[in-house]
Amino acid sequence: MAKKSAISGEYIITVEDSGTVRVCKIYDNVIGSLREIAATKNFEVNPNWNTREFGRRIVKEFGDGTMAEIGEYVVTRHESGTIETYRTYANTKGALREIAAQVGFEINEKSNTRNNGSKLVDFINASK
């Protein structure tokens, strides 16, 4: 269960009751995220594909036709053909650095991920 969380742009930072910090990025630019995913797998891309076609092909190649988990990325293809992508970060501290740079928060490099994540969530929520 989440003790606290914050949303900053495409990122969701969650601090669990245990203190564990998780970062997830839900992409607004889905085709851009599909390009990122394709690059991680050396998947050949046709520049004429639209988002739905690109997503359909990724999900067919790496998943079950409706969802594919590719490393840190998840691609979902809905019945309507709509494609959604998100990324969960294995390197949480690196993700926190990305977010901190965007919001003007200074990460304490001597502190651990849990402490930095908690303080970043508080900073983002106080800024709203």
C-alpha positions as CSV (number, residue, x, y, z in Angstrom):
1,M,0.0,0.0,0.0
2,A,1.2,3.5,-0.7
3,K,2.1,5.8,2.2
4,K,2.4,8.8,-0.2
5,S,2.8,9.6,-3.8
6,A,3.2,12.5,-6.3
7,I,2.6,13.0,-10.0
8,S,5.0,15.2,-11.9
9,G,4.4,15.4,-15.7
10,E,4.5,11.8,-17.0
11,Y,6.0,10.4,-13.8
12,I,4.3,8.8,-10.8
13,I,6.5,8.4,-7.6
14,T,5.1,6.2,-4.9
15,V,6.5,5.6,-1.4
16,E,5.2,2.4,-0.1
17,D,4.4,1.8,3.6
18,S,7.6,-0.2,3.8
19,G,9.5,2.9,2.6
20,T,10.3,1.4,-0.8
21,V,10.2,4.0,-3.6
22,R,8.8,3.1,-7.1
23,V,8.8,5.3,-10.2
24,C,6.6,4.8,-13.2
25,K,6.4,6.9,-16.4
26,I,3.2,6.9,-18.3
27,Y,4.0,8.2,-21.7
28,D,2.1,11.1,-23.3
29,N,4.1,10.6,-26.5
30,V,3.3,6.9,-27.1
31,I,5.0,6.7,-30.5
32,G,8.1,8.1,-29.0
33,S,8.0,5.4,-26.3
34,L,7.5,2.7,-28.9
35,R,10.6,4.0,-30.7
36,E,12.5,3.7,-27.3
37,I,11.3,0.1,-26.9
38,A,12.1,-0.9,-30.5
39,A,15.6,0.5,-30.0
40,T,16.2,-1.7,-26.9
41,K,15.3,-4.8,-29.0
42,N,16.8,-3.8,-32.4
43,F,13.3,-4.1,-33.7
44,E,13.1,-2.8,-37.3
45,V,10.6,0.1,-37.6
46,N,8.8,1.3,-40.7
47,P,8.6,5.1,-40.5
48,N,5.2,5.0,-42.1
49,W,3.6,3.1,-39.2
50,N,1.2,5.1,-37.1
51,T,0.9,4.6,-33.3
52,R,-1.7,1.8,-33.5
53,E,0.2,-0.2,-36.2
54,F,3.5,0.2,-34.5
55,G,2.0,-0.8,-31.1
56,R,0.2,-3.8,-32.7
57,R,3.4,-5.1,-34.2
58,I,5.4,-4.6,-30.9
59,V,2.7,-6.4,-28.9
60,K,2.5,-9.2,-31.5
61,E,6.3,-9.7,-31.6
62,F,7.0,-9.5,-27.9
63,G,3.7,-10.3,-26.2
64,D,0.4,-12.1,-26.4
65,G,-1.3,-9.8,-28.8
66,T,-2.8,-7.6,-26.1
67,M,0.1,-6.9,-23.8
68,A,3.9,-7.1,-24.0
69,E,6.5,-6.7,-21.2
70,I,9.8,-5.6,-22.6
71,G,12.4,-5.0,-19.9
72,E,11.2,-2.0,-18.0
73,Y,8.4,-1.2,-20.5
74,V,4.8,-2.4,-20.8
75,V,2.8,-1.9,-24.0
76,T,-1.0,-2.6,-23.9
77,R,-3.2,-2.8,-27.0
78,H,-6.9,-2.3,-26.2
79,E,-9.8,-3.8,-28.2
80,S,-10.4,-0.4,-29.8
81,G,-6.8,-0.5,-31.1
82,T,-5.6,2.2,-28.7
83,I,-2.0,1.8,-27.5
84,E,-0.8,2.7,-24.0
85,T,2.8,2.5,-22.8
86,Y,4.5,2.9,-19.4
87,R,7.9,2.2,-17.9
88,T,8.8,1.1,-14.4
89,Y,12.4,2.0,-13.4
90,A,14.8,-0.6,-12.1
91,N,17.2,2.2,-11.4
92,T,15.0,4.2,-9.1
93,K,17.6,6.7,-8.0
94,G,18.4,7.5,-11.6
95,A,14.7,8.1,-12.3
96,L,14.5,10.3,-9.2
97,R,17.4,12.3,-10.6
98,E,15.5,12.8,-13.9
99,I,12.4,14.1,-12.1
100,A,14.4,16.2,-9.6
101,A,16.2,18.0,-12.5
102,Q,12.8,18.8,-14.1
103,V,11.2,20.2,-10.9
104,G,14.3,22.0,-9.5
105,F,14.9,19.7,-6.5
106,E,18.4,18.9,-5.4
107,I,19.0,15.2,-4.8
108,N,21.3,14.5,-1.8
109,E,23.8,12.0,-3.2
110,K,24.9,11.0,0.3
111,S,21.4,10.0,1.1
112,N,19.6,6.7,0.1
113,T,16.9,6.3,-2.5
114,R,14.1,6.0,0.1
115,N,15.1,9.3,1.8
116,N,15.5,11.1,-1.5
117,G,12.2,9.7,-2.9
118,S,10.3,10.7,0.2
119,K,11.6,14.2,0.2
120,L,11.0,14.6,-3.6
121,V,7.4,13.5,-3.2
122,D,7.0,16.1,-0.4
123,F,8.6,18.8,-2.5
124,I,6.4,18.1,-5.5
125,N,3.2,18.0,-3.4
126,A,4.2,21.2,-1.6
127,S,4.7,22.9,-5.0
128,K,1.2,22.3,-6.2
